[in-house]
């Protein structure tokens, strides 16, 4: 498999504890990025009050693909992400090179607390 066997697992399968997309993840940056994208997409949709169906219509991305990204069961491609970002007028890709360096020298995404609808 190109890129090794890490793609054989779904992004959410790298969660160590907690609930996707706010879980603590293994030190696999690709999975952490997948989680950060799912979290950013979740929060952008909540802010705009968009369902997966409405975003699918606006972006041209299949509703099931959007649902799969949100659930952490696919590795989204650049075409899909660019289409979602354009429809939302928002960047979903994280600035992962700015993440703090954790124990062992690996960069780790900071996990924000889950916001509830209507909170700031």
HUUR-V856977 format. One record per run of one state. SS is the DSSP state (H for helix, E for strand, L for the rest). FROM is the first residue (numbers start at 1). TO is the last residue. If there is no record, write none. Layout:
BEGIN
ss:SS from:FROM to:TO
ss:SS from:FROM to:TO
END
This chain:
BEGIN
ss:L from:1 to:5
ss:H from:6 to:8
ss:L from:9 to:10
ss:H from:11 to:14
ss:E from:15 to:17
ss:L from:18 to:23
ss:E from:24 to:25
ss:L from:26 to:28
ss:H from:29 to:48
ss:L from:49 to:51
ss:H from:52 to:59
ss:L from:60 to:62
ss:H from:63 to:71
ss:L from:72 to:77
ss:H from:78 to:88
ss:L from:89 to:95
ss:H from:96 to:98
ss:L from:99 to:100
ss:E from:101 to:101
ss:L from:102 to:102
ss:H from:103 to:105
ss:L from:106 to:106
ss:E from:107 to:107
ss:L from:108 to:120
END
